Amino acid sequence: MIRPSPFLLAELLKDAGLPDGVFNVVQGDKVAVDALLRHPLVAAVSFVGSTPVARYIHSEGSAHGKRVQALGGAKNHMVIMPDADLHADD
């Protein structure tokens, strides 16, 4: 089974020794989102999904002093390393 990249990143960070609670992957509805955006101990949020929801998260998170990364309309984001063969499938 292929796991989404946020879960792989969380696993790598844990394996590297990052303490529990520093990086978390949360899936939930608007109630969960609003709780995170308003909680005083949450310093930053990152979101990937629809543009309307990304706009809402950016607006609400910013209003509550959070650092926000909201990737509206994004899908399957990744990091391409400098040594990647960009023409491998040509």
Long-range contacts (C-beta under 8 A, 24 or more apart in sequence): 5-77, 5-78, 6-48, 33-57, 34-60, 37-61, 37-64, 37-66, 38-64, 42-66, 43-67, 44-68, 44-69, 45-69, 45-70, 46-70, 46-71, 47-71, 48-74, 48-75, 48-77, 49-74
